[in-house]
Amino acid sequence: HPSTKRLMAAVPFADPHRRHRERRLLVDEIPGPMRKSGDDPLVEPLVRVGEGHYVARHSVGVY
């Protein structure tokens, strides 16, 4: 599974001889059940709640 491959690639090596081997950077997108590959997620603007304090609104399940 693509998510498992990414997790396994992130694990560091304890062997110092293998630690500096070249790693392949995984940059492809993993599609999900709510947002398909290539779709841009909905980005809500920050809401001011106080002097110099902003929060992000979250719309659960809306993409």
Summary of the structure (lengths in Angstrom):
residues: 63
radius of gyration: 18.6
end to end distance: 23.1
largest distance: 52.2
contacts: 71
relative contact order: 0.15
helix: 13%
strand: 14%
